[in-house]
């Protein structure tokens, strides 16, 4: 058997790639090119040899600062391009290669030019806005002055002096009418200030003027009639023109200060109304000239931005790469001669030849007289974990990594997750109508894969798109389980032939009370459609789904324990096989493996035995006769043997391993020879990495014993709780089926019973929304989370440590815009 296992071909995903720790000695003149080529290859994870230094103490800090400054300029360009409404070119242009120094000069020139153009444009825009506001103020203020003048020379104007006593001062409401009377003493003292203010501030502005002047003013205002652009925010703002009539120099000073505080722009309007037309024409002429100047400036600016937009993608990629290269070079150390850089890191064994070829190419391209030295080294710390995945297997690997990254070269659950996880989901979501809906959604995502992969998606859509192949398999298995359950939106169909049951008479009155009569062979595939609506429908489906859940759960947990055997065998730990794998298999199968056997025998023989009674009295009265609950000959002695094996398995797991470890540790320091022991428990007593060599002699027996005791108790209790946990497959399947039935019968059929088109359409709409949002979204999310829990807790805790760390190579392909 062992020879057969040894001869099996290796699986790519079953164990992580073999890693090797390498050292690079790179001449200074070829270091930048060598690291750049390694970044293109993306198969070396550098180790930081300057972890004790701050970023500002590293060798290439100035180059990193230069790249950061260029990234800032490029972000400024991108922001200006977006504001201008231009699109960055994503097409590959035939552009000459440019080095970092030339690019730095180009970016500085473009930034200076853009800043100057923006400054000139802002000044012109401000001048344009001021002239436009002046023009509007002239138009509106002229009407105020004409109307006021008309009231002043009319003899029929009735003046009323309204005096309001409010504390210490007196307010007069008809100051303008008094001042506009044809009396030489008052005409000379009447003044006015005109301007424009934001519409949102006009009311507060008027109140403040009234309080500051104690009511000795007249405030006229009118909407500007057109929106004006704010040069800072480039938003169109509604404004209001105002004219304030007042008397006295002190009031003028107060009003001007309030205008300044509220951000109101004041413009001089001549009192002579005949001059308004001439000034308006001059302002309009200047506005026309400014518009032409502004348009010319915008065209020139857009032309410069269009050139930048055609090149910015390549420039950003170049700067991003160069910054990553210098960040990586800062992880290297100079040797004692200060002429070579020394780097260390991890790479897969299969990539050694590719790396050596890339380093030779870097030496040749940099015209270096000295080659790059590449050699393997021994490392104390555990290597990183690296799995080669593709677009199909990557989401399943991510599901496993979310629990914990696999320890180096331990069995990878993702191999089994690919099939088992979607099937666990389908057992809870079994309905081939709902499965077809999920399948259509998955096919849409897969068919648009090339387009969606280049777009920036929202968090929810990105999650759906990343798991498109998971949804594909979940939908296919849901269709399969739905055919087994014979449910299409909760409606059964005679897909595989006629039912095996028929009514007792032609009226079928007794179908839901007494039951049906079997008159032919069983239905060939899945649940017979006649169970739908029958008297024993719920009892039959509950019994079937509950037993299926137990069978699948026991098989799933056995698979996890078997994988622990392959882990122990791979790492050469005979102790784990003898005192962990064997007693665990015996304990689990003596109890729940036996229960699974009873379920299968009962199905095959059609026995009426009560399995609850059998399992309970197996512990309470193992020697009693089974009577009508006996399923096969020799069942009682078999139960006694299995019970004894389960009892023996507990101390078998608990006691031998800690004492054997203590004995081996004692022999090690008495000079006796023994084989090297690689067990997961041995790693728990020693300190990690470099401290391991100095403190390996420490052995805490009590700690090892307590750990083994916790592990044993956890397995024993977990065997019961984990088996019960798989009953969620039955519970969620039942809930999904019953919810679907409720929506079908109480919504769709109820609405269809009315001979009214509107009621039918409303019922169909409610049914469609309930199916889409409750059954397809909420129920699928619930089934997904429960399947995730079963996979992480019930399956992976039997063999999976998940305490490794990911292989994160230096790769240009993994750089994103966030790395700018």
Secondary structure, DSSP 8 states (H G I E B T S, - for coil): -HHHHHTS---TTTS---EEEEEEEEEHHHHHHHHHHHHHHT-EEEE-TTTTS-GGGSTTHHHHHHHHHHHHHHHHHHHHHHHTT-----S--------HHHHHHHHHHHHHHHHHHHHHHHHHHHHHHHHHHHHHHHHHHHHHHHHHHHHHH-TT------EEEETTEEEES-HHHHHTSS-HHHHTTEEEEEEEEEGGGHHHHHHHHHHHTTT-EEEEEEE-SS-EE-TTT--EE-EEEEEEEEESHHHHHHHHHHHHHTT-EEE---S-GGGHHHHHHHHHHHHHHHHHHHHHHHHHHHHHHHHHHHHHHHHHHHHHHHHHHHHHHTTSEE-TTSSEEEEEEEEEGGGHHHHHHHHHHHHHHTT-SS--EEEEE--SS---B-----TTTHHHHHHHHHH----TT---THHHHHHHHHHHHHHHS--HHHHHHHHHHHHHHHHTHHHHTTS---HHHHHHHHTHHHHHHHHHHHHHHHHHHT-BTTB----SS--SEE-SSTT-TTTTTT--EE-SS--SSSS-GGGTT-TTHHHHHHHHHHHHHHHHHHHHHHHHHHHHHHHHHHTT-HHHIIIIIHHHHHHHIIIIIHHHHHHHHHHHHT----HHHHHHHHHH-TTS--GGG--STTHHHHHHHHHHHHHHHHHHHHTHHHHHHHHHHHHHTTT--------TTHHHHS-SGGGHHHHTT---HHHHHHHHHHHHHHHHHHHHHHHHHTTHHHHHHHHHHHHHHHHIIIIIIHHHTSS-HHHHHHHHHHHHHIIIIIIIIIHHHHHHHHHHHIIIIIIGGGT------B-----GGG--GGG-
